[in-house]
Amino acid sequence: MSNVSIVKSFTNGAAALTQYQLVKTPAALVEGAAATDTCVGIVQSGAAATADVDVCIFGVTRAQAAGVITRGDLIEAGAAGQVSTHSTTSTKPVVGFALETTTAQGDEFEIFLFCQSDAGPAA
């Protein structure tokens, strides 16, 4: 069985990016984490400043966890381009759901990515 993903090439911004980091694009790519950020996807390999980089914009990909995440959890942007569990009180947009469970910050794990521009489900 294969995993389906849509990957697009972008030009990186002024800072280096780490593999599996969640990113946004005001003009060039930068890490995304604020509640107001509209993230476009996840970097598929590390990239130097101003380099072209492939970004998964939809589908199955790996991500970096900001902490413990349980398989099936909805996820949102966390600190430094990592992802965290989306809470019902969060104003951050849902960016996907976890396909695996993590145990610590920095864990790389599989998610289904579907970046969206509004907050997730209400409580």
Salt bridges, closest charged atoms under 4 A:
ASP37 OD1 - LYS24 NZ 2.86
GLU76 OE1 - HIS86 ND1 2.68
GLU100 OE1 - ARG62 NH1 3.68
